[in-house]
Amino acid sequence: MKVDGFWLPERNHSITEIRLGTAELTIHYSNYRIMSKEQVSNLSTPESARTADTIHAQR
């Protein structure tokens, strides 16, 4: 799908064979928002997403 001049995925579908048969995963993407570099740099990172080194360096 094209959003604000960018081609972005609409869905991702994967099939794999597992010991018990077949596993399928489908991800549907929606509600894209195109952000400027400044908007991205102003986003805060959730504590759970930070690495231990990053947390330690901030203290």
PyMOL Python script that loads the backbone (N, CA, C, O; Angstrom):
from pymol import cmd

cmd.read_pdbstr("""\
ATOM      1  N   MET A   1       0.848  -1.173   0.000  1.00  0.00           N
ATOM      2  CA  MET A   1       0.000   0.000   0.000  1.00  0.00           C
ATOM      3  C   MET A   1       0.893   1.236   0.000  1.00  0.00           C
ATOM      4  O   MET A   1       1.983   1.226   0.573  1.00  0.00           O
ATOM      5  N   LYS A   2       0.435   2.273  -0.632  1.00  0.00           N
ATOM      6  CA  LYS A   2       1.199   3.511  -0.703  1.00  0.00           C
ATOM      7  C   LYS A   2       0.621   4.508   0.297  1.00  0.00           C
ATOM      8  O   LYS A   2      -0.573   4.807   0.271  1.00  0.00           O
ATOM      9  N   VAL A   3       1.490   5.023   1.185  1.00  0.00           N
ATOM     10  CA  VAL A   3       1.075   5.980   2.214  1.00  0.00           C
ATOM     11  C   VAL A   3       1.977   7.200   2.112  1.00  0.00           C
ATOM     12  O   VAL A   3       3.191   7.088   2.280  1.00  0.00           O
ATOM     13  N   ASP A   4       1.406   8.343   1.843  1.00  0.00           N
ATOM     14  CA  ASP A   4       2.159   9.603   1.729  1.00  0.00           C
ATOM     15  C   ASP A   4       3.397   9.463   0.850  1.00  0.00           C
ATOM     16  O   ASP A   4       4.454  10.004   1.175  1.00  0.00           O
ATOM     17  N   GLY A   5       3.273   8.744  -0.255  1.00  0.00           N
ATOM     18  CA  GLY A   5       4.374   8.593  -1.186  1.00  0.00           C
ATOM     19  C   GLY A   5       5.350   7.468  -0.872  1.00  0.00           C
ATOM     20  O   GLY A   5       6.324   7.285  -1.603  1.00  0.00           O
ATOM     21  N   PHE A   6       5.116   6.713   0.192  1.00  0.00           N
ATOM     22  CA  PHE A   6       5.980   5.601   0.578  1.00  0.00           C
ATOM     23  C   PHE A   6       5.245   4.279   0.378  1.00  0.00           C
ATOM     24  O   PHE A   6       4.070   4.152   0.724  1.00  0.00           O
ATOM     25  N   TRP A   7       5.949   3.295  -0.183  1.00  0.00           N
ATOM     26  CA  TRP A   7       5.372   1.964  -0.303  1.00  0.00           C
ATOM     27  C   TRP A   7       5.663   1.198   0.969  1.00  0.00           C
ATOM     28  O   TRP A   7       6.823   1.011   1.335  1.00  0.00           O
ATOM     29  N   LEU A   8       4.611   0.752   1.648  1.00  0.00           N
ATOM     30  CA  LEU A   8       4.735   0.048   2.926  1.00  0.00           C
ATOM     31  C   LEU A   8       3.974  -1.271   2.861  1.00  0.00           C
ATOM     32  O   LEU A   8       2.996  -1.385   2.122  1.00  0.00           O
ATOM     33  N   PRO A   9       4.417  -2.278   3.634  1.00  0.00           N
ATOM     34  CA  PRO A   9       3.736  -3.570   3.576  1.00  0.00           C
ATOM     35  C   PRO A   9       2.310  -3.491   4.128  1.00  0.00           C
ATOM     36  O   PRO A   9       2.039  -2.781   5.096  1.00  0.00           O
ATOM     37  N   GLU A  10       1.420  -4.228   3.496  1.00  0.00           N
ATOM     38  CA  GLU A  10       0.036  -4.306   3.963  1.00  0.00           C
ATOM     39  C   GLU A  10      -0.167  -5.537   4.831  1.00  0.00           C
ATOM     40  O   GLU A  10      -0.962  -5.528   5.770  1.00  0.00           O
ATOM     41  N   ARG A  11       0.576  -6.609   4.499  1.00  0.00           N
ATOM     42  CA  ARG A  11       0.497  -7.816   5.314  1.00  0.00           C
ATOM     43  C   ARG A  11       1.741  -8.655   5.114  1.00  0.00           C
ATOM     44  O   ARG A  11       2.470  -8.491   4.136  1.00  0.00           O
ATOM     45  N   ASN A  12       1.972  -9.555   6.053  1.00  0.00           N
ATOM     46  CA  ASN A  12       3.066 -10.508   5.987  1.00  0.00           C
ATOM     47  C   ASN A  12       2.480 -11.867   6.341  1.00  0.00           C
ATOM     48  O   ASN A  12       1.838 -12.021   7.380  1.00  0.00           O
ATOM     49  N   HIS A  13       2.698 -12.841   5.486  1.00  0.00           N
ATOM     50  CA  HIS A  13       2.127 -14.170   5.700  1.00  0.00           C
ATOM     51  C   HIS A  13       3.251 -15.198   5.628  1.00  0.00           C
ATOM     52  O   HIS A  13       3.978 -15.254   4.636  1.00  0.00           O
ATOM     53  N   SER A  14       3.397 -16.009   6.673  1.00  0.00           N
ATOM     54  CA  SER A  14       4.439 -17.033   6.722  1.00  0.00           C
ATOM     55  C   SER A  14       3.831 -18.386   7.052  1.00  0.00           C
ATOM     56  O   SER A  14       2.916 -18.488   7.869  1.00  0.00           O
ATOM     57  N   ILE A  15       4.350 -19.422   6.406  1.00  0.00           N
ATOM     58  CA  ILE A  15       3.941 -20.800   6.679  1.00  0.00           C
ATOM     59  C   ILE A  15       5.210 -21.596   6.942  1.00  0.00           C
ATOM     60  O   ILE A  15       6.192 -21.475   6.209  1.00  0.00           O
ATOM     61  N   THR A  16       5.187 -22.403   7.986  1.00  0.00           N
ATOM     62  CA  THR A  16       6.343 -23.237   8.281  1.00  0.00           C
ATOM     63  C   THR A  16       5.890 -24.614   8.755  1.00  0.00           C
ATOM     64  O   THR A  16       4.815 -24.764   9.337  1.00  0.00           O
ATOM     65  N   GLU A  17       6.713 -25.596   8.501  1.00  0.00           N
ATOM     66  CA  GLU A  17       6.432 -26.952   8.963  1.00  0.00           C
ATOM     67  C   GLU A  17       7.033 -27.123  10.346  1.00  0.00           C
ATOM     68  O   GLU A  17       8.204 -26.815  10.570  1.00  0.00           O
ATOM     69  N   ILE A  18       6.222 -27.617  11.272  1.00  0.00           N
ATOM     70  CA  ILE A  18       6.685 -27.885  12.628  1.00  0.00           C
ATOM     71  C   ILE A  18       6.439 -29.351  12.939  1.00  0.00           C
ATOM     72  O   ILE A  18       5.819 -30.061  12.148  1.00  0.00           O
ATOM     73  N   ARG A  19       6.917 -29.801  14.077  1.00  0.00           N
ATOM     74  CA  ARG A  19       6.810 -31.207  14.443  1.00  0.00           C
ATOM     75  C   ARG A  19       5.367 -31.713  14.440  1.00  0.00           C
ATOM     76  O   ARG A  19       5.119 -32.872  14.107  1.00  0.00           O
ATOM     77  N   LEU A  20       4.425 -30.864  14.804  1.00  0.00           N
ATOM     78  CA  LEU A  20       3.018 -31.266  14.903  1.00  0.00           C
ATOM     79  C   LEU A  20       2.211 -30.956  13.649  1.00  0.00           C
ATOM     80  O   LEU A  20       0.997 -31.161  13.638  1.00  0.00           O
ATOM     81  N   GLY A  21       2.846 -30.473  12.607  1.00  0.00           N
ATOM     82  CA  GLY A  21       2.109 -30.138  11.376  1.00  0.00           C
ATOM     83  C   GLY A  21       2.605 -28.851  10.761  1.00  0.00           C
ATOM     84  O   GLY A  21       3.800 -28.683  10.518  1.00  0.00           O
ATOM     85  N   THR A  22       1.681 -27.946  10.511  1.00  0.00           N
ATOM     86  CA  THR A  22       1.992 -26.678   9.858  1.00  0.00           C
ATOM     87  C   THR A  22       1.576 -25.523  10.756  1.00  0.00           C
ATOM     88  O   THR A  22       0.526 -25.571  11.398  1.00  0.00           O
ATOM     89  N   ALA A  23       2.408 -24.480  10.798  1.00  0.00           N
ATOM     90  CA  ALA A  23       2.076 -23.269  11.548  1.00  0.00           C
ATOM     91  C   ALA A  23       2.003 -22.114  10.566  1.00  0.00           C
ATOM     92  O   ALA A  23       2.872 -21.959   9.709  1.00  0.00           O
ATOM     93  N   GLU A  24       0.960 -21.304  10.695  1.00  0.00           N
ATOM     94  CA  GLU A  24       0.787 -20.123   9.840  1.00  0.00           C
ATOM     95  C   GLU A  24       0.710 -18.886  10.704  1.00  0.00           C
ATOM     96  O   GLU A  24       0.110 -18.893  11.779  1.00  0.00           O
ATOM     97  N   LEU A  25       1.327 -17.824  10.218  1.00  0.00           N
ATOM     98  CA  LEU A  25       1.282 -16.535  10.894  1.00  0.00           C
ATOM     99  C   LEU A  25       0.992 -15.472   9.852  1.00  0.00           C
ATOM    100  O   LEU A  25       1.683 -15.391   8.836  1.00  0.00           O
ATOM    101  N   THR A  26      -0.026 -14.657  10.095  1.00  0.00           N
ATOM    102  CA  THR A  26      -0.351 -13.541   9.214  1.00  0.00           C
ATOM    103  C   THR A  26      -0.402 -12.271  10.049  1.00  0.00           C
ATOM    104  O   THR A  26      -1.093 -12.212  11.066  1.00  0.00           O
ATOM    105  N   ILE A  27       0.332 -11.262   9.614  1.00  0.00           N
ATOM    106  CA  ILE A  27       0.325  -9.961  10.270  1.00  0.00           C
ATOM    107  C   ILE A  27      -0.262  -8.960   9.285  1.00  0.00           C
ATOM    108  O   ILE A  27       0.240  -8.821   8.169  1.00  0.00           O
ATOM    109  N   HIS A  28      -1.316  -8.267   9.685  1.00  0.00           N
ATOM    110  CA  HIS A  28      -1.940  -7.217   8.870  1.00  0.00           C
ATOM    111  C   HIS A  28      -1.502  -5.872   9.442  1.00  0.00           C
ATOM    112  O   HIS A  28      -1.725  -5.588  10.619  1.00  0.00           O
ATOM    113  N   TYR A  29      -0.884  -5.055   8.611  1.00  0.00           N
ATOM    114  CA  TYR A  29      -0.420  -3.739   9.036  1.00  0.00           C
ATOM    115  C   TYR A  29      -1.468  -2.690   8.654  1.00  0.00           C
ATOM    116  O   TYR A  29      -2.084  -2.774   7.592  1.00  0.00           O
ATOM    117  N   SER A  30      -1.659  -1.710   9.525  1.00  0.00           N
ATOM    118  CA  SER A  30      -2.603  -0.628   9.226  1.00  0.00           C
ATOM    119  C   SER A  30      -2.265   0.590  10.072  1.00  0.00           C
ATOM    120  O   SER A  30      -1.377   0.542  10.924  1.00  0.00           O
ATOM    121  N   ASN A  31      -2.965   1.655   9.834  1.00  0.00           N
ATOM    122  CA  ASN A  31      -2.823   2.889  10.606  1.00  0.00           C
ATOM    123  C   ASN A  31      -1.401   3.447  10.602  1.00  0.00           C
ATOM    124  O   ASN A  31      -0.913   3.927  11.625  1.00  0.00           O
ATOM    125  N   TYR A  32      -0.743   3.381   9.450  1.00  0.00           N
ATOM    126  CA  TYR A  32       0.589   3.962   9.342  1.00  0.00           C
ATOM    127  C   TYR A  32       0.525   5.466   9.520  1.00  0.00           C
ATOM    128  O   TYR A  32      -0.420   6.116   9.072  1.00  0.00           O
ATOM    129  N   ARG A  33       1.538   6.014  10.178  1.00  0.00           N
ATOM    130  CA  ARG A  33       1.709   7.468  10.277  1.00  0.00           C
ATOM    131  C   ARG A  33       3.127   7.792   9.845  1.00  0.00           C
ATOM    132  O   ARG A  33       4.081   7.300  10.449  1.00  0.00           O
ATOM    133  N   ILE A  34       3.284   8.597   8.828  1.00  0.00           N
ATOM    134  CA  ILE A  34       4.600   9.020   8.375  1.00  0.00           C
ATOM    135  C   ILE A  34       5.024  10.200   9.242  1.00  0.00           C
ATOM    136  O   ILE A  34       4.316  11.201   9.344  1.00  0.00           O
ATOM    137  N   MET A  35       6.201  10.062   9.868  1.00  0.00           N
ATOM    138  CA  MET A  35       6.686  11.090  10.794  1.00  0.00           C
ATOM    139  C   MET A  35       7.985  11.694  10.281  1.00  0.00           C
ATOM    140  O   MET A  35       8.755  11.035   9.582  1.00  0.00           O
ATOM    141  N   SER A  36       8.221  12.942  10.630  1.00  0.00           N
ATOM    142  CA  SER A  36       9.476  13.594  10.267  1.00  0.00           C
ATOM    143  C   SER A  36      10.595  13.102  11.188  1.00  0.00           C
ATOM    144  O   SER A  36      10.340  12.492  12.226  1.00  0.00           O
ATOM    145  N   LYS A  37      11.822  13.376  10.793  1.00  0.00           N
ATOM    146  CA  LYS A  37      12.976  12.997  11.599  1.00  0.00           C
ATOM    147  C   LYS A  37      12.889  13.628  12.991  1.00  0.00           C
ATOM    148  O   LYS A  37      13.243  12.991  13.983  1.00  0.00           O
ATOM    149  N   GLU A  38      12.431  14.853  13.068  1.00  0.00           N
ATOM    150  CA  GLU A  38      12.308  15.553  14.344  1.00  0.00           C
ATOM    151  C   GLU A  38      11.265  14.878  15.239  1.00  0.00           C
ATOM    152  O   GLU A  38      11.479  14.739  16.443  1.00  0.00           O
ATOM    153  N   GLN A  39      10.145  14.462  14.657  1.00  0.00           N
ATOM    154  CA  GLN A  39       9.112  13.783  15.434  1.00  0.00           C
ATOM    155  C   GLN A  39       9.629  12.461  15.991  1.00  0.00           C
ATOM    156  O   GLN A  39       9.328  12.107  17.131  1.00  0.00           O
ATOM    157  N   VAL A  40      10.400  11.738  15.199  1.00  0.00           N
ATOM    158  CA  VAL A  40      10.943  10.460  15.646  1.00  0.00           C
ATOM    159  C   VAL A  40      11.939  10.671  16.777  1.00  0.00           C
ATOM    160  O   VAL A  40      11.922   9.929  17.759  1.00  0.00           O
ATOM    161  N   SER A  41      12.802  11.667  16.656  1.00  0.00           N
ATOM    162  CA  SER A  41      13.815  11.890  17.693  1.00  0.00           C
ATOM    163  C   SER A  41      13.183  12.359  18.999  1.00  0.00           C
ATOM    164  O   SER A  41      13.811  12.246  20.051  1.00  0.00           O
ATOM    165  N   ASN A  42      11.963  12.879  18.961  1.00  0.00           N
ATOM    166  CA  ASN A  42      11.281  13.324  20.180  1.00  0.00           C
ATOM    167  C   ASN A  42      10.502  12.207  20.868  1.00  0.00           C
ATOM    168  O   ASN A  42       9.953  12.413  21.950  1.00  0.00           O
ATOM    169  N   LEU A  43      10.450  11.030  20.256  1.00  0.00           N
ATOM    170  CA  LEU A  43       9.732   9.913  20.871  1.00  0.00           C
ATOM    171  C   LEU A  43      10.517   9.398  22.069  1.00  0.00           C
ATOM    172  O   LEU A  43      11.747   9.367  22.037  1.00  0.00           O
ATOM    173  N   SER A  44       9.825   8.998  23.113  1.00  0.00           N
ATOM    174  CA  SER A  44      10.505   8.400  24.260  1.00  0.00           C
ATOM    175  C   SER A  44      10.517   6.888  24.084  1.00  0.00           C
ATOM    176  O   SER A  44       9.598   6.310  23.505  1.00  0.00           O
ATOM    177  N   THR A  45      11.570   6.259  24.591  1.00  0.00           N
ATOM    178  CA  THR A  45      11.723   4.812  24.511  1.00  0.00           C
ATOM    179  C   THR A  45      11.224   4.199  25.814  1.00  0.00           C
ATOM    180  O   THR A  45      11.677   4.596  26.887  1.00  0.00           O
ATOM    181  N   PRO A  46      10.303   3.242  25.746  1.00  0.00           N
ATOM    182  CA  PRO A  46       9.833   2.600  26.972  1.00  0.00           C
ATOM    183  C   PRO A  46      10.980   1.938  27.716  1.00  0.00           C
ATOM    184  O   PRO A  46      11.890   1.394  27.091  1.00  0.00           O
ATOM    185  N   GLU A  47      10.950   1.975  29.018  1.00  0.00           N
ATOM    186  CA  GLU A  47      11.997   1.404  29.864  1.00  0.00           C
ATOM    187  C   GLU A  47      12.280  -0.044  29.497  1.00  0.00           C
ATOM    188  O   GLU A  47      13.438  -0.462  29.507  1.00  0.00           O
ATOM    189  N   SER A  48      11.251  -0.819  29.175  1.00  0.00           N
ATOM    190  CA  SER A  48      11.427  -2.237  28.871  1.00  0.00           C
ATOM    191  C   SER A  48      12.182  -2.463  27.574  1.00  0.00           C
ATOM    192  O   SER A  48      12.715  -3.553  27.367  1.00  0.00           O
ATOM    193  N   ALA A  49      12.246  -1.469  26.691  1.00  0.00           N
ATOM    194  CA  ALA A  49      12.915  -1.628  25.408  1.00  0.00           C
ATOM    195  C   ALA A  49      14.384  -1.228  25.467  1.00  0.00           C
ATOM    196  O   ALA A  49      15.126  -1.465  24.515  1.00  0.00           O
ATOM    197  N   ARG A  50      14.807  -0.633  26.558  1.00  0.00           N
ATOM    198  CA  ARG A  50      16.193  -0.191  26.675  1.00  0.00           C
ATOM    199  C   ARG A  50      17.088  -1.350  27.091  1.00  0.00           C
ATOM    200  O   ARG A  50      16.661  -2.257  27.805  1.00  0.00           O
ATOM    201  N   THR A  51      18.323  -1.306  26.639  1.00  0.00           N
ATOM    202  CA  THR A  51      19.279  -2.336  27.049  1.00  0.00           C
ATOM    203  C   THR A  51      19.847  -2.000  28.415  1.00  0.00           C
ATOM    204  O   THR A  51      19.756  -0.858  28.865  1.00  0.00           O
ATOM    205  N   ALA A  52      20.423  -2.973  29.069  1.00  0.00           N
ATOM    206  CA  ALA A  52      21.022  -2.755  30.388  1.00  0.00           C
ATOM    207  C   ALA A  52      22.148  -1.726  30.296  1.00  0.00           C
ATOM    208  O   ALA A  52      22.304  -0.915  31.208  1.00  0.00           O
ATOM    209  N   ASP A  53      22.928  -1.739  29.229  1.00  0.00           N
ATOM    210  CA  ASP A  53      24.010  -0.777  29.070  1.00  0.00           C
ATOM    211  C   ASP A  53      23.476   0.649  28.963  1.00  0.00           C
ATOM    212  O   ASP A  53      24.056   1.575  29.530  1.00  0.00           O
ATOM    213  N   THR A  54      22.377   0.826  28.242  1.00  0.00           N
ATOM    214  CA  THR A  54      21.781   2.157  28.099  1.00  0.00           C
ATOM    215  C   THR A  54      21.260   2.659  29.432  1.00  0.00           C
ATOM    216  O   THR A  54      21.471   3.820  29.781  1.00  0.00           O
ATOM    217  N   ILE A  55      20.586   1.806  30.178  1.00  0.00           N
ATOM    218  CA  ILE A  55      20.046   2.191  31.488  1.00  0.00           C
ATOM    219  C   ILE A  55      21.174   2.540  32.433  1.00  0.00           C
ATOM    220  O   ILE A  55      21.089   3.531  33.158  1.00  0.00           O
ATOM    221  N   HIS A  56      22.249   1.728  32.437  1.00  0.00           N
ATOM    222  CA  HIS A  56      23.385   1.973  33.310  1.00  0.00           C
ATOM    223  C   HIS A  56      24.068   3.291  32.962  1.00  0.00           C
ATOM    224  O   HIS A  56      24.477   4.029  33.858  1.00  0.00           O
ATOM    225  N   ALA A  57      24.198   3.595  31.674  1.00  0.00           N
ATOM    226  CA  ALA A  57      24.864   4.814  31.231  1.00  0.00           C
ATOM    227  C   ALA A  57      24.074   6.057  31.618  1.00  0.00           C
ATOM    228  O   ALA A  57      24.664   7.124  31.786  1.00  0.00           O
ATOM    229  N   GLN A  58      22.766   5.952  31.762  1.00  0.00           N
ATOM    230  CA  GLN A  58      21.932   7.102  32.086  1.00  0.00           C
ATOM    231  C   GLN A  58      21.956   7.439  33.572  1.00  0.00           C
ATOM    232  O   GLN A  58      21.559   8.536  33.966  1.00  0.00           O
ATOM    233  N   ARG A  59      22.407   6.525  34.380  1.00  0.00           N
ATOM    234  CA  ARG A  59      22.405   6.752  35.851  1.00  0.00           C
ATOM    235  C   ARG A  59      23.589   7.522  36.307  1.00  0.00           C
ATOM    236  O   ARG A  59      23.729   7.789  37.501  1.00  0.00           O
TER     237      ARG A  59
END
""", "prot")
cmd.dss("prot")
cmd.show_as("cartoon", "prot")
cmd.util.cbc("prot")
cmd.orient("prot")
